[in-house]
Amino acid sequence: MVRHMDFIDKYTVSTKYWHVLDDGRVQCDVCPRFCKLHTGQRGLCFVRQNLQDQVVLTSYGRSSGYCIDPIEKKPLNHFLPGTPVLSFGTAGCNLACKFCQNWDISKSRQIDTLADAAAPELIARAAQQLQCRSVAFTYNDPVIFHEYAIDVAQACRERDIKTVAVTAGYVCDEPRREFYRYMDAANVDLKAFTEAFYYRITGAHLAPVLETLEYIRHETDVWLELTTLLIPGKNDSEEEIEAMTRWVVEKLGPDVPMHFSAFHPDWKMMDVPATPAASLVRAREIAINNGVRYAYTGNVHNAAGDSTWCHHCGQKLIGRDWYELSDWNLTADGKCSACGTPCAGIFEANPGHWGARRQPVRLRDYAA
């Protein structure tokens, strides 16, 4: 049952992760940015505001649009492969990435960006009728619409629809624990492996992200995959990738998939060249050499780097060409059909057949 029903107006709800400072300002405690807000002021994320001496969420029930995507586009390669996922985001973000490739949504400061409205129950019902196995909070970070995401996840759970968080993992401990109690899978952007990159390029810090990764992996049942967008000259050195992949194996284990994706010039980094495909291939090689069992290349055409391979015998378990599945050599219980070695992930007996389609959806068509 939906819990966040303390509405101030149609799209504004009260929240609980904040406290009043001695000078009368209100501090938001959802993420480590700890925005300190005067009356009427919004945090950097844009959607959390000091209203009536409390922090409220101003985007509850509103989205920048809904679309059915392949689950592999999140990217999640080991979570219900081949199935469709109903995807949506809101406006704003709690990071300030200069390379943001969804900047028209995540950097929006316009309420008009939130053109579509939907209650949690409507999203769950639409996902079920559209035969989506999951709903994804994506395009911008669901941490900032924490209450709405949780209510949607609860409504989805009642209909056996899974929920997926696509996130930068920049969140404080208490809201993190509540949030992941309701998620089934997460792809976390590990944007780099240096504090300098996080501070200068994203306006955030590395340590809280690493804490989130360890929390998800060791204290929840949430399926976890990682994505790193490799930016030439910024976070793509072999030394940094060596350090990152060794940390992943040591702290998270060898079964957490890693996706290395290609950057293209965007937002405030138009002067940086696109990532060469060879850089992604090399990053994947480093990851595998350091013990990562499932490493992938993204945003480039590389069938070998898209596919899933048995780490024991080398058989191709799941063949992929972009978002299209080909080979399927997993048993009904998720093991290699050649040697019987389990493949880490959340699999059904048969793959989905959604393919690479991207289908915009009007949720009002599914209103009761």
KAFEN-V272509 format. One record per residue. N is the residue number from 0. PSI is psi as a letter, one per 20 degrees, with the letter a starting at -180 (* if undefined). OMEGA is omega in radians with two decimals (none if undefined). NEAR is the number of other ideal C-beta (glycine too) atoms within 8 Angstrom. Layout:
# KAFEN-V272509
{{N	PSI	OMEGA	NEAR} {N	PSI	OMEGA	NEAR}}
This chain:
# KAFEN-V272509
{{0	q	-3.13	3} {1	p	-3.04	9} {2	h	-3.00	7} {3	n	-3.07	11} {4	j	3.10	6} {5	m	-3.05	6} {6	p	3.02	8} {7	g	2.88	9} {8	a	-2.97	5} {9	h	-3.05	5} {10	j	-3.08	10} {11	p	3.13	11} {12	q	3.05	13} {13	q	3.10	8} {14	r	-3.07	13} {15	i	-3.08	4} {16	m	3.13	11} {17	r	3.00	12} {18	q	-3.11	6} {19	p	3.12	8} {20	r	-3.11	9} {21	h	-3.11	3} {22	j	3.08	4} {23	i	3.07	6} {24	r	3.11	10} {25	p	-3.14	13} {26	p	3.04	12} {27	p	-3.07	14} {28	k	3.12	10} {29	g	-3.10	14} {30	r	-3.07	14} {31	j	3.05	9} {32	h	3.07	11} {33	l	3.14	8} {34	p	-3.13	10} {35	o	-2.85	7} {36	p	2.91	14} {37	r	3.13	7} {38	p	3.13	7} {39	i	-3.07	6} {40	q	3.09	8} {41	q	3.04	10} {42	r	3.12	14} {43	h	-3.12	8} {44	i	3.11	13} {45	h	-3.00	12} {46	i	3.09	14} {47	p	-2.91	15} {48	q	2.99	12} {49	o	3.11	13} {50	p	-3.13	11} {51	l	3.08	5} {52	k	3.00	6} {53	q	3.08	10} {54	p	-3.14	13} {55	q	3.01	13} {56	p	-3.03	13} {57	j	-3.07	12} {58	j	-3.10	13} {59	p	3.07	13} {60	j	3.14	10} {61	q	-3.07	11} {62	q	3.03	12} {63	j	3.09	14} {64	q	-3.10	9} {65	q	-3.09	14} {66	q	3.01	11} {67	p	3.13	13} {68	r	2.87	11} {69	q	-3.12	13} {70	h	-3.14	19} {71	i	-3.12	11} {72	i	-3.05	8} {73	h	-0.17	13} {74	p	3.00	12} {75	o	-3.11	13} {76	i	-3.08	15} {77	k	-3.13	14} {78	o	3.12	15} {79	l	-3.06	13} {80	q	3.06	14} {81	j	-3.06	12} {82	q	3.08	13} {83	q	3.12	14} {84	p	3.07	15} {85	o	-2.97	16} {86	q	3.02	13} {87	r	3.04	16} {88	a	3.09	15} {89	c	3.05	15} {90	q	3.04	16} {91	r	3.13	14} {92	q	3.13	13} {93	j	2.96	15} {94	r	-3.10	10} {95	l	-3.06	8} {96	p	-3.14	11} {97	i	-3.09	9} {98	j	-2.99	13} {99	p	-3.11	11} {100	j	2.94	8} {101	k	-2.96	9} {102	h	-3.13	9} {103	h	3.07	7} {104	g	-3.00	13} {105	h	3.13	14} {106	j	-3.10	10} {107	p	3.01	11} {108	k	-3.11	6} {109	p	3.08	6} {110	h	-3.13	6} {111	i	3.07	5} {112	h	-3.10	10} {113	m	-2.97	13} {114	h	-3.05	8} {115	p	3.14	13} {116	q	3.12	7} {117	p	3.01	13} {118	q	3.14	6} {119	g	-3.11	14} {120	h	3.13	8} {121	g	3.11	12} {122	g	-3.14	17} {123	g	-3.14	15} {124	g	3.12	11} {125	g	3.12	14} {126	g	-3.14	14} {127	g	-3.12	10} {128	h	3.10	7} {129	j	3.12	11} {130	k	3.02	6} {131	p	3.12	13} {132	i	-3.10	11} {133	r	3.02	18} {134	p	-3.12	18} {135	p	2.97	15} {136	o	-2.93	14} {137	a	-3.09	11} {138	g	2.90	10} {139	r	-2.92	14} {140	p	-3.14	12} {141	i	3.07	14} {142	h	-3.04	14} {143	h	3.01	16} {144	l	-3.08	13} {145	g	-3.05	15} {146	g	3.13	11} {147	g	-3.14	15} {148	g	-3.14	14} {149	g	3.14	13} {150	h	3.06	12} {151	g	-3.14	14} {152	g	3.11	12} {153	g	3.12	13} {154	h	3.12	13} {155	h	-3.10	16} {156	h	3.13	10} {157	i	3.13	7} {158	j	-3.14	10} {159	k	3.03	4} {160	p	-3.14	13} {161	r	3.08	11} {162	q	-3.02	17} {163	p	3.05	19} {164	p	3.00	14} {165	o	-2.83	13} {166	q	3.02	14} {167	i	3.08	13} {168	j	-3.08	12} {169	n	-3.00	15} {170	q	-3.13	13} {171	r	-2.97	11} {172	g	-3.03	7} {173	g	3.07	8} {174	h	3.07	14} {175	g	-3.13	11} {176	g	3.11	9} {177	g	-3.07	10} {178	g	-3.05	15} {179	i	3.00	13} {180	h	-3.05	7} {181	i	-3.13	11} {182	q	3.08	13} {183	h	3.13	10} {184	q	3.10	16} {185	p	2.87	14} {186	o	-3.09	16} {187	p	3.05	15} {188	o	2.95	12} {189	n	-2.86	12} {190	h	3.13	13} {191	a	3.11	13} {192	k	3.03	11} {193	q	3.07	9} {194	h	-3.12	8} {195	g	3.12	6} {196	g	-3.10	14} {197	g	-3.06	14} {198	g	-3.04	10} {199	h	-3.00	5} {200	h	-3.10	12} {201	i	-3.08	12} {202	k	-3.11	8} {203	a	-3.13	15} {204	q	-3.08	9} {205	g	-2.97	12} {206	g	3.14	7} {207	h	3.11	14} {208	g	3.11	16} {209	h	3.09	10} {210	g	3.11	9} {211	g	-3.13	13} {212	g	-3.14	15} {213	h	3.11	10} {214	g	-3.12	13} {215	g	-3.03	14} {216	h	-2.96	12} {217	i	-3.07	6} {218	j	3.10	5} {219	r	3.02	10} {220	j	-3.12	3} {221	p	3.07	10} {222	p	-3.00	12} {223	p	2.93	13} {224	q	-3.08	17} {225	q	3.03	14} {226	p	3.01	14} {227	o	3.06	15} {228	o	-3.09	11} {229	p	-3.10	14} {230	p	-3.09	12} {231	p	3.08	12} {232	i	-3.08	5} {233	g	-3.08	9} {234	k	-3.00	12} {235	j	3.14	12} {236	q	3.12	6} {237	h	-3.14	7} {238	g	-3.13	6} {239	g	3.13	12} {240	h	3.05	14} {241	g	-3.10	10} {242	g	-3.13	9} {243	g	-3.06	12} {244	h	3.05	14} {245	g	3.11	9} {246	g	-3.13	10} {247	g	-3.12	13} {248	g	-3.10	12} {249	g	-2.99	6} {250	h	-3.08	10} {251	h	-3.14	10} {252	r	-3.04	7} {253	i	-3.03	8} {254	i	3.12	7} {255	o	-3.13	13} {256	q	3.08	13} {257	p	3.11	15} {258	p	3.06	15} {259	o	-2.99	14} {260	q	-3.08	14} {261	p	3.02	14} {262	q	2.88	13} {263	q	-3.06	8} {264	p	-3.10	9} {265	r	3.04	9} {266	d	-3.08	11} {267	j	3.11	5} {268	l	3.13	11} {269	i	-3.09	7} {270	j	3.13	4} {271	p	-3.10	11} {272	q	3.07	5} {273	q	-3.12	8} {274	p	3.05	15} {275	q	3.12	7} {276	h	-3.12	10} {277	h	3.13	6} {278	h	3.12	12} {279	g	3.12	18} {280	g	3.14	11} {281	g	3.11	10} {282	g	3.11	15} {283	g	3.11	13} {284	g	3.14	8} {285	g	-3.13	12} {286	g	-3.12	14} {287	g	3.12	10} {288	h	-3.14	6} {289	j	3.02	10} {290	j	3.06	8} {291	p	-3.02	14} {292	h	-3.07	9} {293	n	-3.12	14} {294	p	-3.00	13} {295	q	2.95	13} {296	q	-3.09	16} {297	q	3.14	11} {298	j	3.02	7} {299	q	3.12	9} {300	o	-3.11	5} {301	n	-3.03	10} {302	h	3.14	9} {303	g	-3.14	5} {304	i	3.07	12} {305	h	-2.96	10} {306	r	3.10	12} {307	p	-3.06	10} {308	q	3.07	9} {309	p	-3.10	13} {310	i	-3.12	7} {311	g	-3.06	7} {312	i	3.08	8} {313	j	3.12	5} {314	q	3.03	11} {315	o	-3.11	10} {316	g	3.12	13} {317	o	3.09	14} {318	p	3.12	10} {319	q	2.97	14} {320	o	-2.89	8} {321	d	-3.11	7} {322	j	3.12	8} {323	p	3.09	8} {324	q	3.07	13} {325	e	3.14	7} {326	q	3.02	9} {327	n	-3.07	10} {328	l	3.01	10} {329	q	3.02	12} {330	r	-3.10	8} {331	h	3.12	5} {332	k	2.98	4} {333	k	3.13	9} {334	q	3.07	10} {335	p	-3.10	16} {336	i	-3.13	7} {337	g	-3.02	8} {338	i	3.09	8} {339	j	3.12	6} {340	p	3.12	10} {341	q	3.00	6} {342	p	-3.11	13} {343	p	3.09	8} {344	a	3.08	10} {345	o	-3.04	8} {346	q	2.94	10} {347	r	-3.05	6} {348	h	-3.14	4} {349	q	3.12	5} {350	r	2.98	10} {351	r	-3.09	13} {352	k	-3.11	6} {353	h	-3.13	10} {354	b	-3.03	9} {355	j	-3.05	7} {356	q	2.99	8} {357	o	-2.98	8} {358	o	3.06	6} {359	q	-3.06	7} {360	p	2.97	11} {361	o	-3.05	7} {362	h	3.13	12} {363	i	3.09	7} {364	i	-3.09	6} {365	j	3.10	9} {366	q	-3.11	6} {367	*	none	3}}
